[in-house]
Amino acid sequence: MPWLAAAYSCVMKEHKNDLTVMSVRQLLARRRALAGRVGDVEQVLAGSLVEQARRCGKAGCRCAGGEPHGPYAYFAPRTRGRGRLKYVPSGLVEAVRDHLRRGEQIAAVLAEISAINAELLARRELG
């Protein structure tokens, strides 16, 4: 999961100084509190929502003259390599946005938990 690695890297830099001054007890309490924030993971998407205008290819259509159709929403999954865009019907755009937001929140929480675990490991207190 490259997106998790990027989030972890960012959090490690941001929280490294904060974590080094915390006691083991404080680190464990922070980790427990963060784990409680993860909650329901069924409402998660990793990727992005993009909007694109399209041309249909019909010779007499307005899009042939430079006025494309749309914009249409597409989900771009976060995968290794090149993923394919998936069309998102207009009635689901907000739900997709909510799922993406939830995915970003969970990734940030997991990255901070990982940073805490790395600090605990450095202190030989990982448990």
C-alpha positions as CSV (number, residue, x, y, z in Angstrom):
1,M,0.0,0.0,0.0
2,P,2.1,2.9,-1.2
3,W,-0.4,5.5,0.0
4,L,0.1,4.2,3.5
5,A,3.9,4.4,3.2
6,A,3.6,8.1,2.1
7,A,1.2,8.9,5.0
8,Y,3.6,7.1,7.4
9,S,6.6,9.0,6.1
10,C,4.8,12.4,6.6
11,V,3.5,11.5,10.1
12,M,7.0,10.2,11.1
13,K,8.5,13.5,10.3
14,E,5.7,15.5,11.9
15,H,5.4,13.5,15.1
16,K,9.0,12.3,15.6
17,N,9.9,15.1,18.0
18,D,6.6,14.9,19.9
19,L,7.0,11.1,20.4
20,T,10.5,11.2,21.7
21,V,9.5,13.3,24.7
22,M,6.6,11.1,25.7
23,S,6.9,8.3,28.3
24,V,6.2,4.7,27.3
25,R,2.9,5.0,29.2
26,Q,1.9,8.1,27.3
27,L,2.8,6.4,24.0
28,L,0.7,3.3,24.8
29,A,-2.2,5.5,25.8
30,R,-1.9,7.6,22.6
31,R,-1.8,4.4,20.5
32,R,-4.9,3.0,22.3
33,A,-6.8,6.2,21.7
34,L,-5.8,6.3,18.1
35,A,-6.9,2.7,17.6
36,G,-10.3,3.6,19.0
37,R,-10.6,6.3,16.3
38,V,-10.3,3.8,13.5
39,G,-13.8,2.5,14.0
40,D,-15.8,1.2,11.0
41,V,-13.5,0.4,8.1
42,E,-16.3,-0.8,5.8
43,Q,-16.8,2.8,4.5
44,V,-13.3,3.3,3.0
45,L,-11.9,3.9,-0.4
46,A,-8.3,4.5,-1.3
47,G,-7.9,6.6,-4.4
48,S,-9.2,9.8,-5.8
49,L,-12.2,11.2,-7.6
50,V,-11.6,12.9,-10.9
51,E,-13.8,14.8,-13.2
52,Q,-13.4,14.6,-16.9
53,A,-15.2,16.0,-20.0
54,R,-15.5,13.5,-22.9
55,R,-16.0,13.6,-26.6
56,C,-18.4,11.0,-28.0
57,G,-16.8,10.8,-31.5
58,K,-20.0,11.5,-33.5
59,A,-19.2,13.8,-36.4
60,G,-22.3,16.1,-36.0
61,C,-22.1,16.4,-32.2
62,R,-21.3,19.6,-30.4
63,C,-18.3,17.9,-28.8
64,A,-16.7,17.6,-32.3
65,G,-16.7,21.4,-32.3
66,G,-14.8,21.7,-29.0
67,E,-17.6,21.6,-26.5
68,P,-17.2,18.2,-24.8
69,H,-19.8,16.3,-22.7
70,G,-19.7,16.3,-19.0
71,P,-17.9,16.7,-16.7
72,Y,-18.3,13.1,-15.5
73,A,-17.0,11.8,-12.3
74,Y,-14.6,8.8,-12.2
75,F,-13.0,6.9,-9.3
76,A,-9.2,6.3,-9.7
77,P,-8.3,3.5,-7.4
78,R,-4.9,3.8,-5.6
79,T,-3.1,0.7,-6.9
80,R,0.3,-0.4,-7.8
81,G,0.9,0.5,-11.4
82,R,-1.7,2.0,-13.7
83,G,-5.3,1.6,-12.6
84,R,-8.4,2.1,-14.7
85,L,-10.9,4.9,-14.0
86,K,-14.3,3.7,-13.0
87,Y,-17.3,5.8,-13.8
88,V,-19.2,7.1,-10.8
89,P,-22.9,7.9,-11.4
90,S,-23.9,11.4,-10.2
91,G,-26.0,10.0,-7.4
92,L,-23.0,8.3,-5.8
93,V,-20.5,11.1,-6.1
94,E,-21.0,12.4,-2.5
95,A,-20.9,8.8,-1.1
96,V,-17.6,8.2,-2.9
97,R,-16.2,11.5,-1.6
98,D,-17.2,10.4,2.0
99,H,-15.5,7.0,1.5
100,L,-12.4,8.7,0.2
101,R,-12.3,11.1,3.2
102,R,-12.7,8.2,5.6
103,G,-9.9,6.4,3.9
104,E,-7.6,9.4,4.3
105,Q,-8.5,9.7,8.0
106,I,-7.8,6.1,8.6
107,A,-4.5,6.2,6.7
108,A,-3.4,9.2,8.9
109,V,-4.4,7.4,12.1
110,L,-2.6,4.2,11.0
111,A,0.5,6.2,10.1
112,E,0.6,7.8,13.5
113,I,0.1,4.4,15.2
114,S,3.0,3.1,13.1
115,A,5.2,6.1,14.2
116,I,4.4,5.3,17.8
117,N,5.2,1.7,17.3
118,A,8.5,2.7,15.7
119,E,9.3,4.9,18.7
120,L,8.4,2.0,21.1
121,L,10.7,-0.3,19.1
122,A,13.5,2.1,19.3
123,R,13.1,2.0,23.1
124,R,12.8,-1.8,23.0
125,E,9.3,-1.5,24.5
126,L,7.2,-2.7,21.5
127,G,4.5,-4.9,22.8
